[in-house]
Amino acid sequence: MNGPVQAINIVFDGPPAHDGGRFVEVETDDGRSMRIGQWLERADGRWVLRIENVQIPSPDVINRPDEAVHDDPEP
């Protein structure tokens, strides 16, 4: 599993919004599709792409309550 370090690009067919884009694929910077997780259906009917073994960023990066509470699509 060793290889060049690249970003992971999660591709949608439109911008974030209430009627936002749909998931298209996950790909590398050079455009190759990749499988990084497993699609799972939750009990509430929503689907998640579960990506395991990820280093979690520091709290200042993930502490964005306005985005979670108000569905603000802007980071």
Distance bins in CASP14 RR format, pairs under 12 A and 6 or more apart:
PFRMAT RR
TARGET T0000
AUTHOR 0000-0000-0000
RMODE 2
METHOD distances of the structure
MODEL  1
1 34 0 0 0 0 0 1 0 0 0 0 0
1 36 0 0 0 0 0 1 0 0 0 0 0
1 53 0 0 0 0 0 1 0 0 0 0 0
3 28 0 0 0 0 0 1 0 0 0 0 0
3 34 0 0 0 0 0 1 0 0 0 0 0
4 28 0 0 0 0 1 0 0 0 0 0 0
4 29 0 0 0 0 1 0 0 0 0 0 0
4 30 0 0 0 0 1 0 0 0 0 0 0
4 32 0 0 0 0 0 1 0 0 0 0 0
5 28 0 0 0 0 0 1 0 0 0 0 0
5 29 0 0 0 0 1 0 0 0 0 0 0
6 26 0 0 0 0 0 1 0 0 0 0 0
6 27 0 0 0 0 1 0 0 0 0 0 0
6 28 1 0 1 0 0 0 0 0 0 0 0
6 29 1 0 1 0 0 0 0 0 0 0 0
6 30 1 0 0 1 0 0 0 0 0 0 0
6 31 0 0 0 0 1 0 0 0 0 0 0
6 32 0 0 0 0 1 0 0 0 0 0 0
6 34 0 0 0 0 1 0 0 0 0 0 0
6 36 0 0 0 0 0 1 0 0 0 0 0
7 26 0 0 0 0 0 1 0 0 0 0 0
7 27 0 0 0 0 1 0 0 0 0 0 0
7 28 1 0 0 1 0 0 0 0 0 0 0
7 29 1 0 1 0 0 0 0 0 0 0 0
7 30 0 0 0 0 0 1 0 0 0 0 0
7 31 0 0 0 0 0 1 0 0 0 0 0
7 34 0 0 0 0 0 1 0 0 0 0 0
7 36 0 0 0 0 0 1 0 0 0 0 0
8 25 0 0 0 0 0 1 0 0 0 0 0
8 26 1 0 0 1 0 0 0 0 0 0 0
8 27 1 0 0 1 0 0 0 0 0 0 0
8 28 1 0 0 1 0 0 0 0 0 0 0
8 29 0 0 0 0 1 0 0 0 0 0 0
8 30 0 0 0 0 0 1 0 0 0 0 0
8 31 0 0 0 0 0 1 0 0 0 0 0
8 32 0 0 0 0 0 1 0 0 0 0 0
8 33 0 0 0 0 0 1 0 0 0 0 0
8 34 1 0 0 1 0 0 0 0 0 0 0
8 35 0 0 0 0 0 1 0 0 0 0 0
8 36 1 0 0 1 0 0 0 0 0 0 0
8 37 0 0 0 0 0 1 0 0 0 0 0
8 49 0 0 0 0 0 1 0 0 0 0 0
8 51 0 0 0 0 1 0 0 0 0 0 0
8 54 0 0 0 0 0 1 0 0 0 0 0
9 23 0 0 0 0 0 1 0 0 0 0 0
9 24 0 0 0 0 0 1 0 0 0 0 0
9 25 0 0 0 0 1 0 0 0 0 0 0
9 26 1 0 0 1 0 0 0 0 0 0 0
9 27 1 0 1 0 0 0 0 0 0 0 0
9 28 1 0 0 1 0 0 0 0 0 0 0
9 29 1 0 0 1 0 0 0 0 0 0 0
9 30 0 0 0 0 0 1 0 0 0 0 0
9 31 1 0 0 1 0 0 0 0 0 0 0
9 32 0 0 0 0 0 1 0 0 0 0 0
9 33 0 0 0 0 0 1 0 0 0 0 0
9 34 0 0 0 0 1 0 0 0 0 0 0
9 36 0 0 0 0 0 1 0 0 0 0 0
10 16 0 0 0 0 0 1 0 0 0 0 0
10 21 0 0 0 0 0 1 0 0 0 0 0
10 22 0 0 0 0 0 1 0 0 0 0 0
10 23 1 0 0 1 0 0 0 0 0 0 0
10 24 0 0 0 0 1 0 0 0 0 0 0
10 25 0 0 0 0 1 0 0 0 0 0 0
10 26 1 0 1 0 0 0 0 0 0 0 0
10 27 0 0 0 0 1 0 0 0 0 0 0
10 28 0 0 0 0 0 1 0 0 0 0 0
10 33 0 0 0 0 0 1 0 0 0 0 0
10 34 0 0 0 0 0 1 0 0 0 0 0
10 36 0 0 0 0 1 0 0 0 0 0 0
10 37 0 0 0 0 0 1 0 0 0 0 0
10 49 0 0 0 0 1 0 0 0 0 0 0
10 51 0 0 0 0 1 0 0 0 0 0 0
11 21 0 0 0 0 0 1 0 0 0 0 0
11 22 0 0 0 0 0 1 0 0 0 0 0
11 23 1 0 0 1 0 0 0 0 0 0 0
11 24 1 0 1 0 0 0 0 0 0 0 0
11 25 1 0 1 0 0 0 0 0 0 0 0
11 26 1 0 0 1 0 0 0 0 0 0 0
11 27 1 0 0 1 0 0 0 0 0 0 0
11 28 0 0 0 0 0 1 0 0 0 0 0
11 29 0 0 0 0 0 1 0 0 0 0 0
11 31 0 0 0 0 1 0 0 0 0 0 0
11 32 0 0 0 0 0 1 0 0 0 0 0
11 33 0 0 0 0 1 0 0 0 0 0 0
11 34 0 0 0 0 0 1 0 0 0 0 0
12 20 1 0 0 1 0 0 0 0 0 0 0
12 21 1 0 1 0 0 0 0 0 0 0 0
12 22 1 0 0 1 0 0 0 0 0 0 0
12 23 1 0 1 0 0 0 0 0 0 0 0
12 24 1 0 0 1 0 0 0 0 0 0 0
12 25 0 0 0 0 1 0 0 0 0 0 0
12 26 0 0 0 0 0 1 0 0 0 0 0
12 27 0 0 0 0 0 1 0 0 0 0 0
12 73 0 0 0 0 0 1 0 0 0 0 0
13 20 0 0 0 0 1 0 0 0 0 0 0
13 21 1 0 1 0 0 0 0 0 0 0 0
13 22 1 0 1 0 0 0 0 0 0 0 0
13 23 0 0 0 0 1 0 0 0 0 0 0
13 24 1 0 1 0 0 0 0 0 0 0 0
13 25 0 0 0 0 0 1 0 0 0 0 0
14 20 1 0 0 1 0 0 0 0 0 0 0
14 21 1 1 0 0 0 0 0 0 0 0 0
14 22 1 0 0 1 0 0 0 0 0 0 0
14 23 0 0 0 0 0 1 0 0 0 0 0
14 24 0 0 0 0 1 0 0 0 0 0 0
14 73 0 0 0 0 0 1 0 0 0 0 0
15 21 1 0 0 1 0 0 0 0 0 0 0
15 22 0 0 0 0 0 1 0 0 0 0 0
15 73 1 0 0 1 0 0 0 0 0 0 0
15 74 0 0 0 0 0 1 0 0 0 0 0
16 22 0 0 0 0 0 1 0 0 0 0 0
16 23 0 0 0 0 0 1 0 0 0 0 0
16 67 0 0 0 0 1 0 0 0 0 0 0
16 71 0 0 0 0 1 0 0 0 0 0 0
16 72 0 0 0 0 1 0 0 0 0 0 0
16 73 1 1 0 0 0 0 0 0 0 0 0
16 74 1 0 0 1 0 0 0 0 0 0 0
16 75 0 0 0 0 1 0 0 0 0 0 0
17 71 0 0 0 0 1 0 0 0 0 0 0
17 72 0 0 0 0 0 1 0 0 0 0 0
17 73 1 0 1 0 0 0 0 0 0 0 0
17 74 0 0 0 0 0 1 0 0 0 0 0
18 70 0 0 0 0 0 1 0 0 0 0 0
18 71 1 0 0 1 0 0 0 0 0 0 0
18 72 0 0 0 0 0 1 0 0 0 0 0
18 73 0 0 0 0 1 0 0 0 0 0 0
19 71 0 0 0 0 0 1 0 0 0 0 0
19 73 0 0 0 0 0 1 0 0 0 0 0
20 71 0 0 0 0 0 1 0 0 0 0 0
20 73 0 0 0 0 1 0 0 0 0 0 0
21 73 0 0 0 0 0 1 0 0 0 0 0
22 47 0 0 0 0 0 1 0 0 0 0 0
23 39 0 0 0 0 1 0 0 0 0 0 0
23 47 0 0 0 0 1 0 0 0 0 0 0
23 48 0 0 0 0 0 1 0 0 0 0 0
23 49 1 0 0 1 0 0 0 0 0 0 0
24 31 0 0 0 0 0 1 0 0 0 0 0
24 33 0 0 0 0 1 0 0 0 0 0 0
25 31 0 0 0 0 1 0 0 0 0 0 0
25 32 0 0 0 0 1 0 0 0 0 0 0
25 33 1 0 1 0 0 0 0 0 0 0 0
25 34 0 0 0 0 1 0 0 0 0 0 0
25 35 0 0 0 0 1 0 0 0 0 0 0
25 36 0 0 0 0 0 1 0 0 0 0 0
25 49 0 0 0 0 0 1 0 0 0 0 0
26 32 0 0 0 0 0 1 0 0 0 0 0
26 33 1 0 0 1 0 0 0 0 0 0 0
26 34 1 0 1 0 0 0 0 0 0 0 0
26 35 1 0 0 1 0 0 0 0 0 0 0
26 36 1 0 1 0 0 0 0 0 0 0 0
26 37 0 0 0 0 1 0 0 0 0 0 0
26 38 0 0 0 0 0 1 0 0 0 0 0
26 39 0 0 0 0 0 1 0 0 0 0 0
26 49 1 0 0 1 0 0 0 0 0 0 0
26 51 0 0 0 0 1 0 0 0 0 0 0
27 33 1 0 1 0 0 0 0 0 0 0 0
27 34 1 0 0 1 0 0 0 0 0 0 0
27 35 0 0 0 0 0 1 0 0 0 0 0
27 36 0 0 0 0 1 0 0 0 0 0 0
28 34 1 0 1 0 0 0 0 0 0 0 0
28 35 0 0 0 0 0 1 0 0 0 0 0
28 36 0 0 0 0 0 1 0 0 0 0 0
34 51 0 0 0 0 0 1 0 0 0 0 0
35 49 0 0 0 0 0 1 0 0 0 0 0
35 50 0 0 0 0 0 1 0 0 0 0 0
35 51 0 0 0 0 0 1 0 0 0 0 0
36 49 1 0 0 1 0 0 0 0 0 0 0
36 50 0 0 0 0 1 0 0 0 0 0 0
36 51 1 0 1 0 0 0 0 0 0 0 0
36 52 0 0 0 0 1 0 0 0 0 0 0
36 53 0 0 0 0 0 1 0 0 0 0 0
36 54 0 0 0 0 1 0 0 0 0 0 0
37 48 0 0 0 0 1 0 0 0 0 0 0
37 49 1 0 0 1 0 0 0 0 0 0 0
37 50 1 0 1 0 0 0 0 0 0 0 0
37 51 1 0 1 0 0 0 0 0 0 0 0
37 52 1 0 0 1 0 0 0 0 0 0 0
37 53 0 0 0 0 1 0 0 0 0 0 0
37 54 0 0 0 0 0 1 0 0 0 0 0
38 47 0 0 0 0 0 1 0 0 0 0 0
38 48 0 0 0 0 1 0 0 0 0 0 0
38 49 1 0 0 1 0 0 0 0 0 0 0
38 50 1 0 1 0 0 0 0 0 0 0 0
38 51 0 0 0 0 1 0 0 0 0 0 0
38 52 0 0 0 0 1 0 0 0 0 0 0
39 46 0 0 0 0 0 1 0 0 0 0 0
39 47 1 0 0 1 0 0 0 0 0 0 0
39 48 1 0 0 1 0 0 0 0 0 0 0
39 49 1 0 1 0 0 0 0 0 0 0 0
39 50 1 0 0 1 0 0 0 0 0 0 0
39 51 0 0 0 0 0 1 0 0 0 0 0
40 46 0 0 0 0 1 0 0 0 0 0 0
40 47 1 0 0 1 0 0 0 0 0 0 0
40 48 1 0 1 0 0 0 0 0 0 0 0
40 49 0 0 0 0 1 0 0 0 0 0 0
40 50 1 0 1 0 0 0 0 0 0 0 0
40 51 0 0 0 0 0 1 0 0 0 0 0
40 52 0 0 0 0 0 1 0 0 0 0 0
41 47 1 0 1 0 0 0 0 0 0 0 0
41 48 0 0 0 0 1 0 0 0 0 0 0
41 49 0 0 0 0 0 1 0 0 0 0 0
41 50 0 0 0 0 0 1 0 0 0 0 0
42 48 1 0 0 1 0 0 0 0 0 0 0
42 49 0 0 0 0 0 1 0 0 0 0 0
42 50 0 0 0 0 1 0 0 0 0 0 0
54 62 0 0 0 0 0 1 0 0 0 0 0
55 61 0 0 0 0 0 1 0 0 0 0 0
55 62 0 0 0 0 0 1 0 0 0 0 0
56 62 1 0 0 1 0 0 0 0 0 0 0
56 63 0 0 0 0 0 1 0 0 0 0 0
57 63 0 0 0 0 1 0 0 0 0 0 0
57 64 0 0 0 0 0 1 0 0 0 0 0
59 65 0 0 0 0 0 1 0 0 0 0 0
61 75 0 0 0 0 0 1 0 0 0 0 0
62 68 0 0 0 0 1 0 0 0 0 0 0
62 75 0 0 0 0 0 1 0 0 0 0 0
64 70 0 0 0 0 0 1 0 0 0 0 0
64 71 0 0 0 0 0 1 0 0 0 0 0
64 72 0 0 0 0 1 0 0 0 0 0 0
64 73 0 0 0 0 0 1 0 0 0 0 0
64 74 0 0 0 0 1 0 0 0 0 0 0
64 75 1 0 0 1 0 0 0 0 0 0 0
65 72 0 0 0 0 0 1 0 0 0 0 0
66 72 1 0 1 0 0 0 0 0 0 0 0
66 73 0 0 0 0 0 1 0 0 0 0 0
66 74 0 0 0 0 1 0 0 0 0 0 0
66 75 0 0 0 0 0 1 0 0 0 0 0
67 73 1 0 0 1 0 0 0 0 0 0 0
67 74 1 0 0 1 0 0 0 0 0 0 0
67 75 1 0 0 1 0 0 0 0 0 0 0
END
